[in-house]
Amino acid sequence: MDLATTGIIIGIVAGVVTIGGGAIWIANRFRNHRTPATEETLREIDTKLGRIAEYFDGLPQAPPEIRDPFKQGMEHKEKYEYAEATRLFRQALAQGPTGSQKAALLLLIGNCFLEQSELEEAEGHYKEAEAAAIEADDQEALATTYNNIGEVHRGRGDYDRALESYHKSLKIREEIGDRTGLAPTYNNIGEIHGARGDYDQALEWHHKSLKISEEMGDRAGLAATYNNIGGVYDSRGDYDQALDWYMKSIKITKKIGHKAGLAASYNNIGGIYQERGDLDQALDWYHKSLKIREEIGNRAALATIYNNIGGVYDSRGDYDQALEWFMKGLKMSEQIGDRAGLATTYNNIGGVYACRGDYHQALDFVQRALAMFEQIGAKDKARQVKENIAAIKAKGQKRSKK
C-alpha cells in the first residue's frame, strides 16, 4: 500500500489521514433456550472507522535524514509493524526537525502506540506533540492532536473528556477552514452520541461527515461513515438498514485493501446474523474477523471479537466456551485499561453465571459492570445493566423461597 491508502478508512487529504478500530455496545436479547435470569447481554459493534488522524506537514519534503526514515517508518506502519515504525520515526525525530515536523513525528509515534491500545504511551507523545504544535503555531497539527487525545479518552471509556477534545479539534478546523479534517471529527462526535444511546444526534453528526466526503469524492471517508451509520441502525435494531450500510462500507474497504477495515466489517455482519439467530453464520463471520485481528495485533479489537464469539456460545447454552472467550476479552481489556470494554465483559460474564443459577457470582459481575458504565457516563448501558441486576435479584429471591 502507498501513503494514499493507509488505515481502516483512510486516505490522505491535505496532509491528514484517518484510521480506526474499536467498539460501542448495544443490547442483544438472550435466545429463547436461555434461562431467563437476565433480559439482556451486551454485544460490541465496530463503528470506529475514521478515528485516528495523522498529520505529515513538511515531512515528505524534509531533508533526507528526516524524510527517508519517515517514509520507511510509514511503510512499516502500514504493515502493522509498529515497533520498527516507531524506531524509524524516533530516528527522524533525533535529526532536529522543525516545530511542525516535530509535532508530526510525535503524532505518528503516538498513533503507533494508540493502534496497539497502549494508551499511556500514546497520550504522552500526544502531549509532546501538542506542545510542539503550540510552539510552532501550527493549528492543523494542534487540531489533529486534540482529535487523537480524544481517542485516548474514548479508549478509556471517558466519553465526557473525549467529547471535549473532539470539540476543541472541531473548533480549530472550523476556524482554519479545514473541511477535510471536519469529516472524521464529525464522525467521532457522532460515535460518542451513539455510544450514549442518543441515536438521532449520532446520525446527525454522521450525515454531516457523509456530506463532506461525498463533496470531496473521498472514498475512504465514505466507507468510514457508511460503517458508522450502519452501527447506529444496528444499535436501534434496524438490522436490514444496518446490513445495507455495512455492505456499502465493505465494498469500498475491499477496494482500499485494508485488513483492519475488513475485520471491522466482518465483525459487524457477524453481529447481524447473531441478532437474527443464525449462530453458525455469526461464528463464521466473527472468525473471519478474528483471523485478521490476530495478524494485526490490535488488542482493543481483539477484546471486541472475543466478547462477540463468547456471546454466540452463550446464546447456544455452551457456558464453558462462553466463559473462556469472555475471560479472554476481560484480560485484554484489563491490559489496555479500557473501562467500557471491562463493563461490557463484566455484564456478559454475569449473564453466564446467572444462566447457570449462580446468582451470587452473577450479581457480583453485573454490579461491577454497572459501576463502570456509570463512571464513564454510558447512561443507556447502565439502564440495561440495572434491569439485569433486578432480574438476577428476583431469580435469586425466588430460589431462596423454594
C-alpha positions in Angstrom: 0.0 0.0 0.0 1.1 3.6 -0.6 0.6 6.6 1.6 -2.7 7.3 -0.1 -4.4 4.2 1.2 -3.3 3.8 4.8 -5.6 3.0 7.7 -9.0 1.4 8.2 -10.9 4.0 6.4 -8.3 6.1 5.2 -7.0 8.4 2.7 -4.6 11.3 2.7 -6.5 14.5 2.4 -4.4 17.7 2.6 -1.9 16.0 4.9 -4.5 14.3 7.1 -5.4 10.6 7.0 -7.9 8.8 9.1 -7.7 5.4 10.6 -9.5 3.4 13.2 -10.8 0.5 15.2 -12.7 -0.2 18.4 -16.3 -0.7 19.6 -19.5 0.6 21.2 -22.1 -1.5 23.0 -25.7 -2.3 22.3 -28.3 -4.7 23.7 -28.6 -8.3 22.4 -31.5 -10.3 23.6 -30.9 -13.8 25.1 -32.3 -16.6 22.9 -35.4 -18.5 23.9 -33.5 -21.5 25.1 -31.7 -19.4 27.7 -32.6 -19.4 31.3 -34.3 -16.0 31.6 -32.1 -14.9 34.5 -31.3 -11.6 32.7 -33.1 -10.0 29.9 -30.1 -8.6 28.1 -26.5 -9.1 27.4 -24.3 -6.6 25.5 -22.8 -7.0 22.1 -20.0 -4.9 20.7 -20.2 -3.2 17.3 -17.2 -1.8 15.5 -18.2 1.7 14.4 -14.8 3.2 14.9 -13.7 3.7 11.4 -12.2 7.0 10.6 -10.9 7.7 14.1 -7.2 8.4 14.4 -5.9 11.4 12.4 -2.4 11.6 11.0 -0.5 14.7 10.0 2.6 14.8 7.8 3.2 18.6 7.4 6.6 19.1 5.8 7.9 15.5 6.3 7.7 14.4 2.7 9.8 17.5 1.7 12.2 17.4 4.7 15.9 16.8 4.3 16.9 13.2 3.5 18.0 12.4 7.1 14.4 13.1 8.2 12.4 12.3 5.1 13.9 8.8 4.5 13.2 7.3 7.9 9.8 8.9 7.9 8.9 7.2 4.6 10.4 3.9 5.7 8.5 4.2 9.0 5.2 4.7 7.2 5.8 1.5 5.1 6.3 -0.5 8.3 3.3 1.2 10.0 1.0 0.2 7.1 2.1 -3.4 7.6 1.3 -3.1 11.3 5.0 -3.4 12.2 4.7 -0.8 14.9 8.0 -1.4 16.7 10.1 -0.8 13.6 7.9 2.1 12.5 8.4 3.7 15.9 12.1 3.2 15.8 12.3 4.9 12.4 10.1 7.8 13.5 12.4 8.3 16.5 15.4 8.2 14.2 13.9 11.1 12.2 13.0 12.9 15.4 16.6 12.8 16.5 17.7 14.8 13.4 16.4 18.2 14.6 13.2 18.6 12.6 11.3 21.9 12.6 8.5 22.6 15.0 5.7 21.3 12.7 7.8 18.3 11.6 8.5 17.5 15.2 4.8 17.6 16.0 4.0 15.4 13.1 6.6 12.8 14.1 5.4 12.8 17.7 1.8 12.3 16.4 2.9 9.3 14.3 4.7 7.7 17.3 1.6 8.3 19.4 -0.5 6.7 16.8 1.6 3.6 16.7 1.0 3.2 20.4 -2.7 4.0 20.1 -3.2 1.5 17.4 -1.8 -1.1 19.8 -4.0 0.2 22.6 -1.0 1.5 24.6 -3.0 4.4 25.9 -0.5 5.9 28.4 2.4 5.9 25.9 0.1 7.3 23.2 -1.1 10.1 25.5 2.4 11.0 26.5 3.5 11.5 22.9 0.3 13.5 22.1 1.1 15.9 24.9 4.5 16.4 23.5 3.0 16.9 20.0 0.6 19.5 21.5 3.5 21.5 23.0 5.4 21.3 19.7 2.3 22.4 17.7 1.7 25.3 20.0 5.3 26.4 19.9 5.2 26.3 16.1 1.7 27.9 15.9 0.6 25.0 13.7 -3.1 24.9 14.1 -3.7 21.9 11.8 -1.2 19.8 13.9 -2.9 21.1 17.1 -6.4 20.1 15.8 -5.1 16.6 14.9 -3.5 16.3 18.3 -6.8 17.1 20.1 -8.6 14.6 18.0 -6.2 11.9 18.9 -6.2 12.8 22.6 -9.9 12.4 22.3 -9.3 8.8 21.1 -7.2 8.1 24.2 -10.1 9.3 26.4 -12.6 7.2 24.4 -10.3 4.2 24.7 -10.6 4.6 28.5 -14.3 5.0 28.3 -14.2 8.6 29.4 -16.8 10.0 27.0 -17.0 13.5 28.6 -13.3 14.2 28.1 -13.3 12.6 24.7 -16.1 14.8 23.5 -14.3 17.9 25.0 -11.2 17.0 23.0 -13.1 16.4 19.8 -14.9 19.8 20.1 -11.5 21.5 20.6 -10.3 19.9 17.4 -13.6 20.8 15.7 -13.3 24.5 16.7 -9.8 24.8 15.2 -10.8 23.0 12.0 -13.7 25.4 11.5 -11.6 28.4 12.2 -8.9 27.5 9.7 -11.4 26.2 7.1 -10.1 22.6 7.2 -13.0 20.8 5.6 -11.1 17.6 5.1 -10.4 17.4 8.8 -14.0 18.1 9.7 -15.4 14.8 8.3 -13.5 12.5 10.7 -14.2 14.9 13.6 -17.9 14.8 12.8 -17.8 11.0 12.8 -16.0 10.9 16.1 -18.5 13.2 17.8 -21.3 11.1 16.3 -19.8 8.0 17.8 -19.8 9.4 21.3 -23.5 10.2 21.0 -24.2 6.8 19.6 -22.3 5.1 22.5 -24.5 7.0 24.9 -27.7 5.9 23.1 -28.5 9.3 21.5 -29.0 7.8 18.1 -30.7 10.9 16.5 -27.7 13.0 17.4 -25.3 10.4 16.2 -27.0 10.2 12.8 -27.0 14.0 12.5 -23.2 14.1 13.0 -22.5 11.2 10.7 -24.6 12.7 7.9 -22.5 15.9 8.3 -19.4 13.8 7.7 -21.1 12.0 4.8 -21.9 15.2 3.0 -18.3 16.4 3.1 -16.9 13.1 1.9 -19.4 13.0 -0.9 -18.5 16.5 -2.0 -14.8 15.7 -1.9 -15.1 12.3 -3.6 -13.3 10.8 -0.6 -13.9 7.0 -0.9 -12.2 6.3 2.4 -14.2 8.8 4.3 -17.4 7.5 2.7 -16.6 3.9 3.8 -16.0 5.2 7.4 -19.3 7.0 7.5 -21.2 4.2 5.8 -20.0 1.8 8.5 -20.7 4.3 11.3 -24.3 5.0 10.1 -24.7 1.2 9.9 -23.7 1.0 13.5 -26.4 3.4 14.6 -29.1 1.4 12.8 -27.7 -1.8 14.3 -27.9 -0.2 17.7 -31.5 0.7 17.0 -32.3 -2.9 16.0 -33.0 -2.0 12.3 -30.8 -4.8 11.0 -31.8 -4.6 7.3 -30.8 -1.0 7.2 -27.6 -1.7 9.2 -26.6 -4.5 6.8 -27.2 -2.3 3.8 -24.8 0.4 5.2 -22.2 -2.2 6.3 -22.2 -3.8 2.8 -21.7 -0.3 1.2 -18.7 0.2 3.5 -17.2 -3.2 2.9 -17.4 -2.7 -0.9 -15.1 0.3 -0.6 -12.9 -1.1 2.1 -12.1 -4.1 -0.1 -11.0 -1.8 -2.9 -8.8 0.0 -0.4 -7.4 -3.3 0.6 -7.0 -2.6 4.3 -7.2 -5.5 6.7 -8.4 -3.7 9.8 -11.4 -2.3 7.9 -12.4 -5.7 6.6 -12.1 -7.1 10.1 -14.5 -4.4 11.5 -17.0 -5.1 8.7 -16.9 -8.8 9.2 -17.4 -8.4 12.9 -20.5 -6.2 12.3 -22.0 -8.6 9.7 -21.5 -11.4 12.2 -23.4 -9.4 14.7 -26.4 -9.0 12.4 -26.5 -12.8 11.9 -26.2 -13.3 15.7 -29.1 -10.9 16.3 -31.2 -12.9 13.8 -30.4 -16.2 15.5 -28.2 -17.6 12.7 -25.4 -18.5 15.1 -23.4 -20.7 12.6 -23.2 -17.8 10.2 -22.4 -15.4 13.0 -19.4 -17.5 14.1 -18.2 -17.8 10.6 -18.1 -14.0 10.2 -16.6 -13.5 13.6 -13.8 -16.0 13.0 -13.0 -14.2 9.7 -12.7 -11.0 11.7 -10.6 -12.8 14.4 -8.1 -14.2 11.9 -7.3 -10.7 10.6 -7.2 -9.2 14.0 -4.7 -11.8 15.3 -2.5 -10.8 12.3 -2.8 -7.1 13.1 -2.4 -7.5 16.9 -4.8 -4.6 17.9 -5.7 -5.6 21.5 -8.9 -3.5 21.7 -10.2 -5.0 18.5 -9.3 -8.5 19.8 -11.2 -7.8 23.1 -14.3 -6.9 21.0 -14.2 -10.1 18.9 -13.5 -12.3 21.9 -16.7 -10.9 23.6 -18.8 -11.4 20.5 -17.6 -15.0 20.0 -18.3 -15.6 23.6 -21.8 -14.2 23.1 -22.6 -16.8 20.4 -21.6 -19.7 22.7 -23.6 -18.1 25.5 -26.6 -18.0 23.2 -26.1 -21.7 22.4 -26.0 -22.5 26.1 -22.4 -23.6 25.9 -21.4 -21.7 29.0 -17.9 -23.2 29.5 -16.9 -22.0 26.0 -18.7 -18.6 26.6 -16.8 -18.0 29.8 -13.5 -19.0 28.1 -14.0 -16.3 25.4 -15.3 -13.7 27.8 -12.3 -14.2 30.1 -10.0 -13.7 27.1 -11.8 -10.4 26.4 -11.6 -9.4 30.1 -7.9 -10.0 30.2 -7.3 -7.9 27.1 -9.5 -5.0 28.4 -7.7 -5.1 31.7 -4.3 -4.9 29.9 -5.3 -1.8 28.0 -7.3 -0.1 30.7 -10.5 0.0 28.6 -13.3 0.7 31.1 -16.1 0.5 28.6 -14.7 -2.9 27.4 -14.4 -4.1 31.0 -18.0 -3.1 31.8 -19.3 -5.0 28.8 -17.4 -8.1 29.7 -18.4 -8.0 33.4 -22.0 -7.8 32.3 -21.5 -10.8 29.9 -19.8 -12.9 32.5 -22.5 -12.1 35.0 -25.1 -13.3 32.4 -23.3 -16.7 32.1 -23.3 -17.2 35.9 -27.0 -16.2 36.1 -27.9 -18.7 33.5 -26.0 -21.4 35.5 -28.0 -20.4 38.5 -25.0 -18.9 40.4 -26.8 -15.7 41.3 -24.2 -14.5 43.8 -21.4 -14.6 41.3 -23.7 -13.1 38.6 -24.7 -10.2 40.8 -21.0 -9.5 41.7 -20.0 -9.2 38.0 -23.1 -7.3 36.8 -22.7 -4.8 39.7 -19.1 -4.2 38.6 -20.5 -3.5 35.1 -23.0 -1.0 36.4 -20.4 0.9 38.4 -18.1 1.1 35.4 -20.8 2.2 33.0 -21.9 4.9 35.5 -18.3 6.1 35.8 -18.0 6.6 32.0 -21.4 8.2 31.7 -22.9 5.5 29.5 -26.5 6.0 30.8 -28.2 3.8 28.3 -25.9 0.9 29.0 -26.2 1.5 32.8 -30.0 1.3 32.4 -29.8 -2.0 30.7 -27.5 -3.4 33.4 -29.8 -2.2 36.1 -32.5 -4.3 34.5 -30.1 -7.2 34.6 -29.4 -6.7 38.3 -33.2 -6.6 39.1 -33.7 -9.8 37.1 -30.9 -11.6 38.9 -32.1 -10.5 42.3 -35.6 -11.6 41.5 -34.4 -15.1 40.4 -32.2 -15.4 43.5 -35.0 -14.5 45.8 -37.3 -16.9 44.1 -34.8 -19.7 44.5 -34.3 -18.9 48.2 -38.0 -19.2 48.9 -38.2 -22.8 47.5 
